[in-house]
């Protein structure tokens, strides 16, 4: 019976070995799987990080444009309030009487019903 040679799994196939030929990639299958999973995770996290950065830049830009619009609307409101105050400060009782407004002679007051029912005596 001839002596069998032991071939290491990390060696390439030896030309003098009659046993099955081993390739170096076969025993490293688990390691290559781990490397590919780690690479996929790095790629996924880098895409997620890029999306987060772009999204935060977009949010800051939108906030700045909203603040600019708020400032413009505040300035417009202030100018309108100034115009209103200027016009309303000139209205006095004498000015109203000159325009024809007079005190009312017949005052009518309407009482607000406090009952929860439509019946008149319900309280």
C-alpha positions as CSV (number, residue, x, y, z in Angstrom):
1,X,0.0,0.0,0.0
2,X,1.5,3.3,-1.0
3,X,2.0,6.1,1.4
4,X,-0.5,8.9,1.1
5,X,0.7,12.5,1.3
6,X,-1.1,15.0,3.5
7,X,-1.7,18.2,1.6
8,X,-2.5,21.4,3.5
9,X,-5.8,23.0,2.7
10,X,-4.1,26.4,2.2
11,X,-1.7,25.2,-0.5
12,X,-2.5,25.2,-4.2
13,X,-2.8,21.8,-5.9
14,X,0.6,20.2,-6.1
15,X,1.6,18.7,-9.4
16,X,2.8,15.4,-7.8
17,X,-0.3,14.8,-5.7
18,X,-2.7,12.2,-7.2
19,X,-5.5,13.0,-4.7
20,X,-8.2,15.5,-5.5
21,X,-7.0,19.0,-6.4
22,X,-7.7,21.7,-3.9
23,X,-8.1,25.3,-4.8
24,X,-7.2,28.0,-2.4
25,X,-10.6,29.8,-2.6
26,X,-12.6,26.8,-1.3
27,X,-11.4,26.8,2.3
28,X,-11.7,30.6,2.4
29,X,-15.4,30.6,1.5
30,X,-16.5,31.6,5.0
31,X,-13.9,34.4,5.2
32,X,-14.9,35.8,1.8
33,X,-18.6,35.7,2.8
34,X,-17.7,37.7,6.0
35,X,-15.7,40.2,3.9
36,X,-18.6,40.6,1.4
37,X,-21.2,41.1,4.2
38,X,-18.9,43.7,5.9
39,X,-18.5,45.5,2.5
40,X,-22.3,45.5,2.0
41,X,-22.8,46.9,5.5
42,X,-20.2,49.7,4.8
43,X,-21.9,50.5,1.5
44,X,-25.3,50.6,3.1
45,X,-24.2,52.8,6.0
46,X,-22.3,55.2,3.6
47,X,-25.5,55.6,1.5
48,X,-27.6,56.2,4.7
49,X,-25.0,58.7,5.9
50,X,-25.1,60.5,2.5
51,X,-28.9,60.6,2.6
52,X,-28.8,62.0,6.1
53,X,-26.3,64.8,5.2
54,X,-28.3,65.8,2.0
55,X,-31.5,65.8,3.9
56,X,-30.1,67.9,6.7
57,X,-28.8,70.4,4.2
58,X,-32.2,70.5,2.5
59,X,-33.9,71.1,5.8
60,X,-31.6,74.0,6.7
61,X,-32.2,75.5,3.3
62,X,-36.0,75.3,3.7
63,X,-35.8,76.7,7.2
64,X,-33.7,79.7,6.0
65,X,-36.2,80.4,3.1
66,X,-39.1,80.2,5.6
67,X,-37.4,82.6,8.0
68,X,-36.8,85.0,5.1
69,X,-40.5,84.8,4.1
70,X,-41.5,85.3,7.8
71,X,-39.3,88.5,7.9
72,X,-40.9,89.8,4.8
73,X,-44.4,89.2,6.0
74,X,-43.6,90.7,9.4
75,X,-42.3,93.8,7.7
76,X,-45.4,94.0,5.5
77,X,-47.7,93.6,8.6
78,X,-45.8,96.3,10.4
79,X,-46.2,98.8,7.6
80,X,-49.9,97.9,7.3
81,X,-50.3,98.4,11.1
82,X,-48.5,101.8,10.8
83,X,-50.9,102.9,8.1
84,X,-53.9,101.7,10.1
85,X,-52.7,103.6,13.2
86,X,-52.1,106.7,11.2
87,X,-55.6,106.6,9.8
88,X,-57.3,105.6,13.0
89,X,-55.6,108.3,15.0
90,X,-57.3,111.0,12.9
91,X,-60.8,109.7,13.7
92,X,-62.4,111.6,16.6
93,X,-65.9,112.2,17.8
94,X,-65.9,115.7,16.1
95,X,-64.8,114.2,12.8
96,X,-67.6,111.5,13.0
97,X,-70.3,114.2,13.8
98,X,-69.1,116.2,10.8
99,X,-69.5,113.1,8.6
100,X,-73.1,112.8,9.9
101,X,-72.9,110.2,12.6
102,X,-75.2,110.9,15.6
103,X,-76.0,109.2,18.9
104,X,-78.8,106.6,18.8
105,X,-82.1,107.5,20.5
106,X,-83.6,104.0,20.7
107,X,-81.3,101.5,22.3
108,X,-82.3,97.9,22.0
109,X,-80.7,95.2,24.1
110,X,-81.0,91.6,23.4
111,X,-80.7,89.1,26.3
112,X,-78.8,85.9,25.7
113,X,-80.8,82.9,26.9
114,X,-78.8,80.8,29.3
115,X,-81.1,77.8,29.5
116,X,-80.3,74.6,27.7
117,X,-83.9,74.0,26.8
118,X,-86.3,75.8,24.4
119,X,-89.0,76.0,27.1
120,X,-89.4,79.5,28.5
121,X,-89.6,78.5,32.2
122,X,-86.7,76.1,32.1
123,X,-83.7,77.3,34.0
